[in-house]
Amino acid sequence: MSVLTSPRGKVEVVHCRRTESQDIYCIKSLIRKFTCKLFGKLNIIYLLEKANFAVTLCNDKEEIMAQATFLDYPNWNVAKQDDWVSVFRELDSDIPCTPLNTLFMHLFVAVDEYSVGCCKEILRTVYKAVPELHFIFLIVPSYMSLGSTLITVFDQVGNIPCLTYEEDFAVHICHRHSHYPQLHVRKARVEDHDDLMPIFMRYDTILKETYGEYFLAELIEAQDEENHAVVCEVEGTAVGFMSVCSRVNMQLLHECFDLGPFHGLCFPHPDDVLEPPQELSVRRSQDAELRSSSQDSQKIVEESQEPVFPDTMENIQENIAKEAASEEALTAVQSGNVSEPEDIEKLSDVSTGYAQDHHVSSRSLASLLLPEEPVHFRPIYRGASAAFCIQLFCIDEKYEARSLDFMNFVFSLFSDKNFCVISLPHLTPEFILIQNFVKMVPFSTCTLEQDLYVFHRAGLLKNICLGRSSQ
């Protein structure tokens, strides 16, 4: 929410949101003849469908005050959509524009009375929402002036010809640092304590209660080769803090999370065990066959036999025991060997043992038919750790959108590491920094009550070059 004041002193509370299809009618009502001369005749519906980013500014009554549409290629057909970088770099070699850090304004309309304030608020919102964006270009006919609104935020850098007809167009540029600049990141100093403590206390007081009032100063003083503390500052005032450490409990992470996609957060080693041994593979196939055969046999038994209840089973076992005892007793009597009570007792023991043996064999058969739990293979990584961790992080909510500015600096502190990890308790609200991380999948046996997030160094790349492959 922001407050805009008109030259007459009127005040409007405004907020930005993404443009919706239902805004088209109001956008058309804000288009003037001057707008058509600057941007040409536009099909608003088609433009919004192709837009990379479209922003609408509304007041507290949800009335549209302004709208701007941005695409990743120039308008007025001054360059090809897929090959405009070289054309614009010829204008000014000091502008490192790329398809990843540049957008082009294809439309801007606003209520006349608040147009200047609306333009600045929209540009600030765009730079805040897209951290990788550094340049916004505006191309208009060379004989046209920008007017009293756009000239306050755009500077001309040169002229370029049109591809379709003989006419020059003026190229204007708007830089990030004029609206929502990058944060300056440096090593923390003890003097930053007074600036940072109010930010920590705004979000959490547990740290102060647990580690004391000056825990932050002690943490900054304890820096060494494995532990670093960095801050981001605005006009000399620290507005964010991050503590990083190169000591990571890799054994615990391997036991709790599936780190296979990142090679276990370790460097490759010749002794790494990445595939299951052959015996385990054979066992898995045998277990699968056993489970399938047991399921088939169970179906056959269920179809061919009636259900047997525990009482019925006991009666069957008793009958078997009695029959066996009577047969052996009859044989003994015929041979004249049963003459003493001891022999009868022995006989009963034998019959009882037979029943017990029969019962045990039936149980062992049942247990044999039950499927065993599958054996899960887990890779073994013997290489050195390639990760460092974020121990503590906090930033003023006004500058939260620039949280990623920390990452370039902390990776420079650990030039031999490729991964940055951070663990957070379950149900922690997702903040902007963590949106750039990848959440790892825990094993079913995970004992940690936290989620693990991973960021690779390659996430800092700002330019990608494509070319034809060769032999």
C-alpha positions as CSV (number, residue, x, y, z in Angstrom):
1,M,0.0,0.0,0.0
2,S,1.3,3.4,-0.9
3,V,-0.1,7.0,-0.8
4,L,-0.2,9.2,-3.8
5,T,-0.8,13.0,-3.7
6,S,-2.0,14.9,-6.7
7,P,-0.8,18.5,-7.5
8,R,-4.1,19.7,-6.1
9,G,-3.5,18.0,-2.8
10,K,-5.8,15.1,-3.2
11,V,-4.7,11.8,-1.6
12,E,-5.2,8.3,-2.9
13,V,-4.2,5.0,-1.2
14,V,-3.1,2.6,-3.9
15,H,-1.8,-0.9,-4.4
16,C,-0.5,-2.9,-7.3
17,R,-1.7,-6.3,-8.6
18,R,-1.4,-8.4,-11.7
19,T,-3.6,-7.3,-14.6
20,E,-6.7,-9.4,-15.2
21,S,-8.8,-9.8,-18.3
22,Q,-11.7,-7.9,-16.7
23,D,-9.4,-4.7,-16.6
24,I,-9.4,-4.4,-20.4
25,Y,-12.5,-2.1,-20.5
26,C,-11.0,0.3,-18.0
27,I,-7.6,0.2,-19.7
28,K,-9.1,1.2,-23.0
29,S,-10.9,4.1,-21.3
30,L,-7.5,5.5,-20.1
31,I,-5.9,5.5,-23.6
32,R,-5.5,8.9,-25.1
33,K,-4.4,10.1,-28.6
34,F,-0.9,10.8,-27.1
35,T,-0.8,7.2,-25.9
36,C,-1.4,5.9,-29.4
37,K,1.3,8.2,-30.8
38,L,3.8,6.8,-28.3
39,F,3.0,3.1,-28.4
40,G,1.1,2.8,-31.7
41,K,-2.3,1.2,-32.2
42,L,-2.5,-1.8,-29.9
43,N,-4.7,-4.8,-29.5
44,I,-5.0,-4.9,-25.7
45,I,-6.3,-8.4,-25.5
46,Y,-3.5,-9.8,-27.7
47,L,-0.9,-7.6,-25.8
48,L,-2.0,-9.0,-22.4
49,E,-1.9,-12.6,-23.6
50,K,1.7,-12.1,-24.8
51,A,2.9,-10.0,-21.9
52,N,5.6,-11.2,-19.6
53,F,4.5,-8.9,-16.8
54,A,1.4,-6.7,-16.6
55,V,0.6,-4.5,-13.6
56,T,-2.5,-2.7,-12.6
57,L,-2.6,0.1,-10.0
58,C,-5.8,0.4,-8.0
59,N,-7.1,2.7,-5.2
60,D,-8.8,1.5,-2.0
61,K,-12.1,1.4,-3.9
62,E,-10.6,-1.0,-6.5
63,E,-10.8,1.7,-9.2
64,I,-8.0,1.4,-11.8
65,M,-5.6,4.3,-11.6
66,A,-2.9,3.1,-14.0
67,Q,-1.7,0.1,-16.0
68,A,1.6,-0.9,-17.6
69,T,2.5,-3.9,-19.8
70,F,6.0,-5.3,-20.2
71,L,7.4,-7.8,-22.8
72,D,10.9,-9.2,-23.3
73,Y,11.3,-7.9,-26.9
74,P,11.2,-4.3,-28.4
75,N,8.1,-2.7,-29.9
76,W,7.8,-0.7,-33.1
77,N,9.7,-3.5,-35.0
78,V,13.2,-2.0,-34.4
79,A,14.8,-5.4,-34.0
80,K,14.0,-9.0,-34.3
81,Q,12.4,-10.5,-31.2
82,D,15.1,-13.2,-30.8
83,D,18.1,-11.0,-31.8
84,W,17.9,-7.6,-30.2
85,V,20.8,-7.7,-27.7
86,S,23.5,-6.7,-30.2
87,V,21.5,-3.8,-31.6
88,F,21.0,-2.3,-28.1
89,R,24.6,-2.9,-27.0
90,E,25.8,-0.8,-29.9
91,L,24.0,2.1,-28.4
92,D,25.8,2.0,-25.1
93,S,28.4,-0.8,-24.4
94,D,28.2,0.1,-20.7
95,I,24.6,-1.3,-20.5
96,P,25.0,-5.1,-20.0
97,C,21.5,-5.9,-21.1
98,T,20.5,-9.5,-21.7
99,P,17.2,-11.3,-22.2
100,L,17.2,-12.3,-18.6
101,N,17.7,-8.8,-17.0
102,T,15.7,-6.6,-19.5
103,L,12.1,-5.8,-20.2
104,F,10.4,-3.4,-22.7
105,M,7.5,-1.2,-21.8
106,H,4.8,-1.7,-24.5
107,L,2.0,0.3,-22.8
108,F,1.5,2.8,-20.0
109,V,-1.8,4.5,-19.2
110,A,-2.8,6.4,-16.0
111,V,-5.3,8.9,-14.6
112,D,-3.9,12.3,-15.6
113,E,-4.0,13.8,-12.1
114,Y,-1.9,11.0,-10.5
115,S,0.2,9.9,-13.6
116,V,3.6,10.7,-12.2
117,G,3.1,9.0,-8.9
118,C,1.4,6.0,-10.6
119,C,4.4,5.6,-13.0
120,K,6.9,5.5,-10.2
121,E,4.9,3.2,-8.1
122,I,4.5,0.7,-10.9
123,L,8.2,0.7,-11.8
124,R,9.1,0.2,-8.1
125,T,6.7,-2.7,-7.9
126,V,8.0,-4.3,-11.1
127,Y,11.7,-4.1,-9.9
128,K,10.6,-5.5,-6.5
129,A,8.7,-8.4,-8.0
130,V,11.5,-9.4,-10.5
131,P,14.8,-9.5,-8.6
132,E,16.8,-10.4,-11.8
133,L,15.5,-7.3,-13.7
134,H,17.9,-4.4,-14.1
135,F,16.8,-2.5,-17.2
136,I,13.5,-1.3,-18.7
137,F,13.6,0.1,-22.2
138,L,11.0,2.4,-23.8
139,I,11.0,3.0,-27.6
140,V,9.1,5.8,-29.1
141,P,9.2,7.7,-32.5
142,S,12.2,10.1,-32.5
143,Y,10.0,13.1,-33.2
144,M,7.8,12.4,-30.1
145,S,8.5,13.7,-26.6
146,L,7.8,11.4,-23.7
147,G,5.5,13.9,-22.0
148,S,5.6,15.1,-18.5
149,T,5.1,11.7,-16.9
150,L,7.5,9.2,-18.5
151,I,10.3,11.8,-18.9
152,T,10.6,11.7,-15.0
153,V,11.8,8.1,-15.0
154,F,13.3,7.4,-18.4
155,D,16.6,8.7,-19.9
156,Q,17.4,8.7,-23.6
157,V,20.4,6.6,-24.7
158,G,20.3,6.9,-28.5
159,N,18.4,6.3,-31.8
160,I,17.9,3.2,-33.9
161,P,16.3,2.7,-37.3
162,C,13.2,0.7,-38.0
163,L,13.3,-2.6,-39.9
164,T,10.2,-2.1,-42.0
165,Y,10.3,1.6,-43.1
166,E,12.6,4.6,-43.0
167,E,12.2,6.2,-39.6
168,D,14.3,6.5,-36.5
169,F,13.1,5.7,-33.0
170,A,14.5,7.0,-29.7
171,V,15.6,4.5,-27.1
172,H,15.0,5.4,-23.4
173,I,16.1,3.4,-20.4
174,C,15.1,3.1,-16.7
175,H,17.6,1.7,-14.3
176,R,16.9,-0.4,-11.2
177,H,19.0,1.7,-8.9
178,S,16.6,4.6,-9.3
179,H,13.6,2.7,-7.9
180,Y,14.5,-0.5,-5.9
181,P,18.3,-0.8,-5.8
182,Q,20.4,-3.9,-5.1
183,L,21.6,-4.2,-1.5
184,H,25.2,-3.8,-0.6
185,V,26.5,-6.9,1.2
186,R,29.6,-7.0,3.3
187,K,31.2,-8.8,6.3
188,A,29.4,-8.0,9.6
189,R,30.9,-5.8,12.2
190,V,30.2,-5.6,15.9
191,E,28.9,-2.0,15.3
192,D,26.0,-3.5,13.3
193,H,24.5,-4.9,16.5
194,D,22.4,-1.9,17.3
195,D,20.9,-1.8,13.8
196,L,20.1,-5.5,13.6
197,M,18.7,-6.2,17.0
198,P,15.4,-4.4,16.4
199,I,14.9,-6.5,13.3
200,F,15.5,-9.8,15.2
201,M,13.2,-8.7,18.1
202,R,10.4,-7.9,15.6
203,Y,10.3,-11.5,14.5
204,D,11.6,-13.6,17.4
205,T,12.6,-13.1,21.0
206,I,13.6,-16.7,21.7
207,L,17.2,-16.1,20.6
208,K,17.7,-13.3,23.1
209,E,16.0,-15.3,25.9
210,T,18.1,-18.4,25.1
211,Y,21.6,-16.9,24.3
212,G,21.5,-13.6,26.1
213,E,21.1,-10.0,25.1
214,Y,24.4,-9.8,23.2
215,F,24.3,-13.1,21.3
216,L,24.5,-11.3,18.0
217,A,27.7,-9.4,18.9
218,E,29.2,-12.7,20.2
219,L,28.3,-14.4,16.9
220,I,29.9,-11.7,14.9
221,E,33.1,-11.8,17.0
222,A,33.4,-15.6,16.6
223,Q,34.0,-15.4,12.9
224,D,36.7,-17.6,11.5
225,E,37.5,-19.6,8.3
226,E,34.5,-21.9,8.8
227,N,32.1,-19.4,10.3
228,H,31.1,-16.1,8.6
229,A,28.6,-13.4,9.4
230,V,27.4,-11.0,6.7
231,V,25.0,-8.0,6.5
232,C,23.3,-6.1,3.8
233,E,23.1,-2.3,4.2
234,V,21.2,0.6,2.8
235,E,22.8,4.1,3.1
236,G,25.2,2.8,5.8
237,T,22.5,1.1,7.9
238,A,22.4,-2.7,8.3
239,V,19.0,-4.1,7.3
240,G,19.7,-7.8,7.1
241,F,21.9,-10.5,8.6
242,M,23.1,-14.0,7.6
243,S,25.3,-16.4,9.5
244,V,26.9,-19.3,7.5
245,C,29.0,-22.2,8.5
246,S,31.0,-24.8,6.5
247,R,30.4,-27.6,9.0
248,V,27.4,-29.7,8.0
249,N,26.4,-33.1,9.5
250,M,26.4,-35.0,6.2
251,Q,25.8,-38.4,7.8
252,L,22.6,-37.2,9.4
253,L,21.4,-35.6,6.2
254,H,22.1,-38.9,4.2
255,E,20.1,-40.9,6.7
256,C,17.1,-38.6,6.7
257,F,16.8,-37.2,3.1
258,D,17.0,-38.4,-0.5
259,L,20.0,-36.4,-1.7
260,G,20.6,-38.5,-4.9
261,P,19.6,-35.6,-7.3
262,F,22.5,-33.6,-5.8
263,H,25.0,-36.5,-5.5
264,G,24.6,-36.4,-1.7
265,L,25.8,-32.8,-1.5
266,C,29.3,-34.3,-1.9
267,F,32.1,-34.2,-4.5
268,P,32.4,-37.3,-6.7
269,H,34.7,-40.0,-5.4
270,P,36.0,-43.2,-7.1
271,D,34.7,-45.2,-4.1
272,D,31.2,-43.9,-4.3
273,V,28.5,-46.7,-4.3
274,L,25.7,-45.3,-6.4
275,E,24.1,-48.5,-7.7
276,P,22.7,-51.4,-5.6
277,P,25.0,-54.5,-5.5
278,Q,24.0,-57.5,-7.6
279,E,22.9,-59.6,-4.6
280,L,20.5,-56.9,-3.5
281,S,19.0,-56.8,-7.0
282,V,18.6,-60.6,-7.1
283,R,17.0,-60.5,-3.7
284,R,14.6,-57.8,-4.8
285,S,13.5,-59.9,-7.8
286,Q,13.1,-63.0,-5.6
287,D,11.1,-61.0,-3.1
288,A,8.9,-59.8,-5.9
289,E,8.4,-63.3,-7.2
290,L,7.7,-64.6,-3.7
291,R,5.1,-61.9,-3.1
292,S,3.4,-62.6,-6.4
293,S,3.4,-66.4,-5.8
294,S,2.1,-65.9,-2.3
295,Q,-0.7,-63.7,-3.5
296,D,-1.6,-66.3,-6.1
297,S,-1.6,-69.1,-3.7
298,Q,-3.6,-67.1,-1.2
299,K,-6.3,-66.5,-3.9
300,I,-6.4,-70.2,-4.7
301,V,-6.8,-71.1,-1.0
302,E,-9.5,-68.5,-0.5
303,E,-11.4,-69.8,-3.5
304,S,-11.1,-73.5,-2.7
305,Q,-11.6,-73.6,1.0
306,E,-14.1,-72.3,3.5
307,P,-12.9,-70.0,6.2
308,V,-11.4,-71.9,9.2
309,F,-11.9,-70.3,12.6
310,P,-9.5,-70.7,15.6
311,D,-11.9,-73.0,17.5
312,T,-12.2,-75.3,14.5
313,M,-8.4,-75.4,14.1
314,E,-8.0,-76.4,17.7
315,N,-10.5,-79.2,17.4
316,I,-8.7,-80.4,14.3
317,Q,-5.4,-80.4,16.1
318,E,-6.9,-82.3,19.1
319,N,-8.4,-84.9,16.8
320,I,-5.1,-85.4,15.0
321,A,-3.4,-85.8,18.4
322,K,-5.9,-88.3,19.7
323,E,-5.8,-90.4,16.5
324,A,-2.0,-90.5,16.6
325,A,-2.1,-91.5,20.3
326,S,-4.7,-94.2,19.8
327,E,-2.7,-95.7,16.9
328,E,0.5,-95.8,18.8
329,A,-1.2,-97.1,21.9
330,L,-2.8,-99.9,19.9
331,T,0.5,-100.9,18.5
332,A,2.1,-100.8,21.9
333,V,-0.7,-103.0,23.4
334,Q,-0.4,-105.6,20.6
335,S,3.3,-105.8,21.2
336,G,2.9,-106.0,25.0
337,N,5.0,-102.9,25.8
338,V,2.4,-100.8,27.5
339,S,2.3,-102.1,31.1
340,E,3.3,-99.1,33.2
341,P,1.8,-95.6,33.7
342,E,5.2,-94.1,32.7
343,D,4.8,-95.4,29.2
344,I,1.3,-93.9,29.0
345,E,2.7,-90.6,30.1
346,K,5.4,-90.8,27.5
347,L,2.9,-91.6,24.9
348,S,0.8,-88.5,25.8
349,D,3.9,-86.4,25.6
350,V,4.6,-87.7,22.1
351,S,1.1,-87.1,20.9
352,T,1.1,-83.6,22.4
353,G,4.5,-83.0,20.8
354,Y,3.1,-84.1,17.5
355,A,0.2,-81.6,17.8
356,Q,2.6,-78.8,18.7
357,D,4.9,-79.6,15.8
358,H,2.0,-79.6,13.5
359,H,0.9,-76.2,14.8
360,V,4.4,-74.8,14.5
361,S,4.8,-76.0,10.9
362,S,1.5,-74.4,9.9
363,R,2.6,-71.1,11.4
364,S,6.0,-71.2,9.7
365,L,4.2,-72.0,6.4
366,A,1.9,-69.0,6.9
367,S,4.9,-66.7,7.7
368,L,6.6,-68.0,4.6
369,L,3.8,-66.9,2.5
370,L,3.7,-63.4,3.9
371,P,5.6,-60.8,1.9
372,E,8.8,-59.4,3.5
373,E,9.4,-55.7,3.8
374,P,11.3,-54.4,0.7
375,V,14.9,-53.6,1.1
376,H,15.7,-50.0,0.1
377,F,19.2,-49.2,-1.2
378,R,20.8,-46.0,-0.2
379,P,23.9,-44.7,-2.0
380,I,27.2,-44.3,-0.2
381,Y,29.1,-41.1,-0.8
382,R,32.8,-41.0,0.2
383,G,33.7,-37.6,-1.3
384,A,34.2,-34.4,0.7
385,S,31.3,-32.3,1.6
386,A,30.4,-29.7,-1.1
387,A,27.9,-27.8,1.1
388,F,27.7,-25.1,3.7
389,C,24.7,-24.1,5.7
390,I,22.8,-21.0,6.8
391,Q,22.6,-20.9,10.5
392,L,20.7,-17.7,11.0
393,F,19.0,-15.3,8.7
394,C,16.9,-12.2,9.1
395,I,16.0,-9.1,7.0
396,D,13.8,-6.1,7.2
397,E,10.5,-6.8,5.4
398,K,10.9,-3.6,3.3
399,Y,14.0,-5.2,1.6
400,E,12.9,-8.8,1.7
401,A,12.5,-9.0,-2.1
402,R,16.3,-8.5,-2.3
403,S,17.2,-11.4,-0.1
404,L,18.9,-13.2,-2.9
405,D,21.6,-10.5,-2.9
406,F,23.2,-12.4,0.0
407,M,23.9,-15.5,-2.1
408,N,26.6,-14.1,-4.4
409,F,28.6,-12.9,-1.4
410,V,28.3,-16.0,0.8
411,F,29.3,-18.3,-2.2
412,S,32.4,-16.1,-2.7
413,L,33.3,-16.9,1.0
414,F,33.2,-20.6,0.3
415,S,34.7,-20.8,-3.2
416,D,35.2,-24.6,-2.8
417,K,31.5,-25.3,-2.1
418,N,28.7,-25.8,-4.6
419,F,25.6,-26.1,-2.4
420,C,24.0,-24.0,0.3
421,V,21.5,-25.7,2.6
422,I,19.1,-24.5,5.2
423,S,16.8,-26.4,7.6
424,L,13.5,-25.0,8.9
425,P,10.9,-26.4,11.2
426,H,7.8,-27.9,9.7
427,L,5.0,-25.4,8.8
428,T,7.4,-22.5,8.7
429,P,5.8,-19.8,6.4
430,E,7.6,-19.7,3.1
431,F,9.6,-16.5,2.8
432,I,11.1,-15.0,-0.4
433,L,14.7,-16.4,0.0
434,I,13.5,-20.0,0.5
435,Q,11.5,-19.7,-2.8
436,N,14.8,-19.9,-4.6
437,F,15.8,-23.2,-2.9
438,V,14.7,-26.8,-3.6
439,K,12.9,-28.7,-0.9
440,M,14.4,-32.2,-0.4
441,V,12.3,-35.3,0.0
442,P,12.7,-37.0,3.4
443,F,12.9,-40.8,3.9
444,S,10.1,-42.6,5.7
445,T,12.6,-43.2,8.5
446,C,13.5,-39.5,8.9
447,T,13.8,-38.5,12.5
448,L,14.3,-34.8,12.0
449,E,11.4,-32.5,12.7
450,Q,12.6,-30.1,10.0
451,D,12.6,-29.6,6.3
452,L,15.8,-29.4,4.2
453,Y,16.2,-26.9,1.4
454,V,19.1,-26.8,-1.1
455,F,20.5,-24.1,-3.4
456,H,23.1,-24.8,-6.1
457,R,25.7,-22.3,-7.1
458,A,24.4,-22.5,-10.7
459,G,21.3,-20.7,-9.5
460,L,23.4,-17.5,-9.6
461,L,24.0,-17.6,-13.3
462,K,22.6,-14.5,-15.0
463,N,23.3,-15.3,-18.7
464,I,22.9,-18.4,-20.8
465,C,24.6,-18.8,-24.3
466,L,23.2,-21.2,-26.8
467,G,25.0,-22.5,-29.9
468,R,25.0,-25.3,-32.4
469,S,26.4,-28.5,-31.1
470,S,29.5,-30.0,-32.8
471,Q,31.1,-33.4,-33.0
